[in-house]
Amino acid sequence: MSTVDKMLIKGIRSFDPENKNVITFFKPLTLIVGPNGAGKTTIIECLKLSCSGELPPNARSGHSFIHDPKVAGETETKGQIKLRFKTAAGKDVVCVRSFQLTQKASKMEYKAIESVLQTINPHTGEKVCLSYRCADMDREIPALMGVSKAILENVIFVHQDEANWPLQDPSTLKKKFDDIFSATRYTKALEVIKKLHKEQAQEIKTYKLIRSLFSS
């Protein structure tokens, strides 16, 4: 079973870009408490982004997710999330995602600038860093955790603004459940199996017919 151990947050929402804020997740349960605006939701958002690559629903394409340069008195701020977790195989992995928000003349520019996975060489004990494109990272982490991206997004790290999806219209609900249970992939697999079974049955029928002709 995959577990989340620690997470470092810098320059995300109200978290200061100059300070390292480290959250340790205890087993079997971790409670996050604090007043409004303390950053409780931001922690869940960072967990979701680290694992799935998906920005929260109110992030305005990342513009409101990274610490505001104006608040920091700068023209540019950088944000970073480091998540240390154990894979489904029990190996320690650190996921690093870095971002940048720049104040241009007339607009803000958001950019994901780095995606790295750090593992430890079991023979030497040295850290091994592998850089990924964001899309590749988004596929790699759920695979390492042994959990589908749909379950990470809609069940484990579901955002409070999206937590009412079970009450949505039937078509949206069906799509969510199809994604969570991989129903579409299962249906396609069944179709392939049925097709192969039909083709095999036809080949056996043809073989028996040819055999009967030669034996008579």
Residue pairs with C-beta under 8 A, 6 or more apart in sequence:
1 88
1 146
2 85
2 86
2 87
2 88
2 144
2 145
2 146
2 147
3 25
3 27
3 85
3 86
4 25
4 47
4 83
4 84
4 85
5 24
5 25
5 84
5 85
5 86
5 92
6 22
6 23
6 24
6 25
6 83
6 84
7 22
7 23
7 25
7 43
7 46
7 47
7 50
7 81
7 82
7 83
7 84
8 20
8 21
8 22
8 23
8 80
8 81
8 82
9 15
9 21
9 22
9 23
9 42
9 43
9 46
9 80
9 81
10 16
10 17
10 18
10 19
10 20
10 21
10 78
10 79
10 80
10 81
11 17
11 66
11 67
11 77
11 78
11 79
11 80
11 99
12 42
12 45
12 46
12 65
12 66
12 67
12 79
12 80
12 81
12 99
13 39
13 42
13 45
13 64
13 65
13 67
14 37
14 39
14 42
14 67
15 21
15 39
15 42
15 67
15 79
16 67
17 67
17 72
17 77
17 78
17 79
23 32
23 43
24 30
32 40
32 43
33 40
34 40
41 159
41 160
44 157
44 159
44 160
45 56
45 59
45 65
45 159
46 81
46 83
47 83
47 157
48 54
48 56
48 152
48 153
48 157
48 159
49 55
49 56
49 81
49 97
50 81
50 83
50 95
50 97
50 141
51 83
51 95
51 141
51 142
51 145
51 152
51 157
52 138
52 141
52 142
52 149
52 152
52 153
52 157
53 97
53 134
53 135
53 137
53 138
54 138
54 153
55 61
55 62
55 65
56 65
56 159
56 161
57 159
57 161
57 162
58 64
58 161
59 65
61 110
62 99
62 101
62 110
62 112
63 101
63 108
63 110
65 79
65 99
65 110
66 77
66 78
66 79
66 99
66 100
66 101
66 110
67 77
67 79
67 101
68 77
68 101
69 75
69 76
69 77
69 101
69 102
69 103
69 108
70 103
74 103
75 102
75 103
76 100
76 101
76 102
76 103
77 100
77 101
78 98
78 99
78 100
78 101
78 113
79 98
79 99
79 100
79 101
80 96
80 97
80 98
80 99
81 95
81 96
81 97
82 94
82 95
82 96
83 94
83 95
84 92
84 93
84 94
84 95
85 92
85 93
85 95
85 145
86 92
86 93
87 93
87 144
87 145
87 146
88 144
88 145
88 146
91 119
91 120
92 119
92 120
93 117
93 118
93 119
93 144
94 117
94 118
94 119
95 116
95 117
95 118
95 137
95 141
96 114
96 115
96 116
96 117
96 118
97 112
97 114
97 115
97 137
98 112
98 113
98 114
98 115
99 110
99 111
99 112
99 113
100 110
100 111
100 113
101 108
101 109
101 110
101 111
102 108
102 109
102 111
112 134
114 131
115 131
115 132
115 133
115 134
115 136
115 137
116 129
116 130
116 131
116 132
117 129
117 130
117 132
117 137
117 140
117 141
118 127
118 128
118 129
118 130
119 127
119 128
119 130
120 126
120 127
120 128
121 127
121 128
132 140
138 149
139 149
142 148
142 149
142 152
145 152
147 156
148 179
148 180
148 182
150 176
150 179
150 180
150 182
151 180
154 162
154 165
154 176
154 179
154 180
155 180
158 165
165 172
165 173
165 176
166 173
166 176
168 176
177 183
178 184
